[in-house]
Amino acid sequence: MNGNLLLSGLATSDSYATVLAKGNAILGAFKTTVGANSVRVPINEPTVSGTWWSAYKGVIDAGIAQGMKVVVAYWALQNGKEADRTAYFAMWKTVVDAYVGNNLVYFEPFNEPWGYSAADWTTLAVQWVTTYTNVPKGRIIIAGSYSDTDVRVQGADSRLAGTLLSLHIYGFNDTTQTSVAGWTTRLQTYLGNYANRTIVTEWGAPMTTGADYSGTGEGNNNGSYVSAISTYLHNNKMGSCYWPVLRIGDSWSITTLSGTGTNLSLNVTNASGLARIKSAFNL
């Protein structure tokens, strides 16, 4: 994620007031259209250290205004790791100082730290927790190893006790898998004994291709995946974030954006997919 982050619907010329208004419109639609009560907002060093930050904060503030839990997550510029550790921690200090006092804001030190071994990533995660001791551990979300795919090492580390954990799972993780049981086993394996403190912060599938997710999906990679993951999340009352609720030009987006200026609304791209997402959310 090089340069300033620009979320769908925003423009770099937007003021804080405009970002806040757009954010309220879009996130309000997240709530009414998808039933979402949380949103995950990306950050990186250029976004936080530059002038764009004063406007970009409107996204976070809109989530707070909507009464949503807001997960602020770091996306590395390249190579699955931070380019400069001093800049990384300086970025986080700015964000923590701004939002540690708001209980709706959660902090995700790293999205998909694939540039590290499990041990090295855990060491950095511990450094984050011990650097920002003013952040309650229950509002820190620690990525699993290797792009959030396995939380067992982090879950077992006593230094991270009390934190939440983050796991990602996608159909492309195993394109040969076509059974609900197989996907269920995969998810259970990488959760280990830590399902009760893990949020599946990313899961998703193609939505604009005409796929029908209303059945069991047996015999189909994406179908069995969506069926298995949504059912497991529902049955185990696990928190999750669908990727993505809105992303312009992304065939996995469950909505498209309509309107101009700050008069914005969302349209559903796949009714059967939305039903699965709502089921996963226990709606």
SULCOR-V960851 format. One record per residue. N is the residue number from 1. PHI is phi in degrees with one decimal (none if undefined). Layout:
BEGIN
N & PHI
N & PHI
END
This chain:
BEGIN
1 & none
2 & -78.8
3 & 76.0
4 & -66.7
5 & -78.3
6 & -131.0
7 & -76.6
8 & -56.0
9 & 99.2
10 & -98.1
11 & -132.7
12 & -64.3
13 & -83.8
14 & -66.6
15 & -82.3
16 & -57.6
17 & -61.3
18 & -70.0
19 & -60.3
20 & -61.8
21 & -66.3
22 & -63.5
23 & -60.7
24 & -62.6
25 & -65.9
26 & -71.5
27 & -71.4
28 & -60.9
29 & -70.2
30 & -55.2
31 & -68.7
32 & -78.6
33 & -86.9
34 & -108.2
35 & 85.1
36 & -70.2
37 & -116.6
38 & -144.2
39 & -144.6
40 & -109.5
41 & -114.1
42 & -80.5
43 & -134.5
44 & -150.1
45 & -62.2
46 & -61.8
47 & -62.2
48 & -84.7
49 & -84.7
50 & -101.0
51 & -70.3
52 & -62.4
53 & -57.9
54 & -62.3
55 & -88.1
56 & -60.2
57 & -57.0
58 & -58.8
59 & -64.5
60 & -63.2
61 & -66.0
62 & -66.1
63 & -59.2
64 & -62.8
65 & -61.7
66 & -81.8
67 & 74.7
68 & -93.5
69 & -73.3
70 & -114.8
71 & -95.2
72 & -93.8
73 & -124.0
74 & -87.3
75 & -106.2
76 & -66.6
77 & -64.0
78 & -167.7
79 & 63.8
80 & 66.1
81 & -155.9
82 & -70.9
83 & -78.0
84 & -144.6
85 & -66.2
86 & -63.5
87 & -66.1
88 & -59.2
89 & -71.5
90 & -64.9
91 & -57.5
92 & -66.2
93 & -61.5
94 & -59.8
95 & -70.5
96 & -62.1
97 & -58.3
98 & -75.5
99 & -128.0
100 & -61.3
101 & -79.8
102 & -109.0
103 & -69.5
104 & -81.7
105 & -97.1
106 & -113.5
107 & -120.0
108 & -113.8
109 & -55.2
110 & -158.9
111 & -93.2
112 & 51.2
113 & -78.7
114 & -80.8
115 & -83.6
116 & -119.5
117 & -70.3
118 & -59.2
119 & -67.9
120 & -66.7
121 & -64.2
122 & -62.6
123 & -61.0
124 & -66.6
125 & -60.8
126 & -63.8
127 & -60.6
128 & -61.9
129 & -62.3
130 & -80.6
131 & -78.0
132 & -108.2
133 & -68.6
134 & -79.6
135 & -88.5
136 & -57.7
137 & -60.5
138 & -70.5
139 & -113.6
140 & -111.3
141 & -116.6
142 & -97.4
143 & -65.1
144 & -73.8
145 & -63.7
146 & 52.8
147 & 67.0
148 & 67.6
149 & -87.9
150 & -149.7
151 & -97.0
152 & -68.6
153 & -66.7
154 & -68.7
155 & -63.7
156 & -84.2
157 & -82.4
158 & -62.8
159 & -69.5
160 & -106.3
161 & -58.0
162 & 94.3
163 & -81.7
164 & -87.2
165 & -124.2
166 & -121.2
167 & -130.7
168 & -112.8
169 & -147.4
170 & -135.7
171 & -60.6
172 & -75.4
173 & -63.2
174 & -155.8
175 & -71.6
176 & -88.3
177 & -82.1
178 & -131.6
179 & -120.8
180 & -62.6
181 & -62.3
182 & -63.9
183 & -67.7
184 & -62.5
185 & -64.1
186 & -61.8
187 & -62.9
188 & -61.3
189 & -61.1
190 & -81.8
191 & -79.6
192 & 58.2
193 & -96.7
194 & -117.9
195 & -59.6
196 & -72.8
197 & -125.5
198 & -106.6
199 & -107.1
200 & -81.6
201 & -76.5
202 & -147.0
203 & -155.3
204 & 179.9
205 & -158.0
206 & -59.4
207 & -120.9
208 & -99.1
209 & -97.3
210 & 85.0
211 & -63.0
212 & -108.9
213 & -105.0
214 & -77.4
215 & -92.5
216 & -74.8
217 & 79.5
218 & -56.2
219 & 89.5
220 & -127.8
221 & -59.6
222 & -69.1
223 & -63.7
224 & -68.1
225 & -62.3
226 & -61.6
227 & -61.2
228 & -66.8
229 & -68.0
230 & -63.6
231 & -68.1
232 & -65.1
233 & -62.0
234 & -62.6
235 & -66.6
236 & -101.2
237 & 50.3
238 & -91.2
239 & -72.4
240 & -156.4
241 & -123.8
242 & -75.0
243 & -111.7
244 & -110.4
245 & -66.7
246 & -141.5
247 & -153.8
248 & -61.6
249 & 82.3
250 & -102.8
251 & -69.6
252 & -90.5
253 & -65.1
254 & -81.5
255 & -138.3
256 & -120.2
257 & -100.5
258 & -124.9
259 & 105.7
260 & -134.0
261 & 57.9
262 & -101.8
263 & -93.5
264 & -120.6
265 & -146.7
266 & -118.3
267 & -122.9
268 & -75.0
269 & -94.5
270 & -153.5
271 & -65.7
272 & -69.8
273 & -66.6
274 & -61.8
275 & -60.9
276 & -65.7
277 & -62.9
278 & -63.2
279 & -63.4
280 & -60.3
281 & -78.5
282 & 62.1
283 & -106.0
END
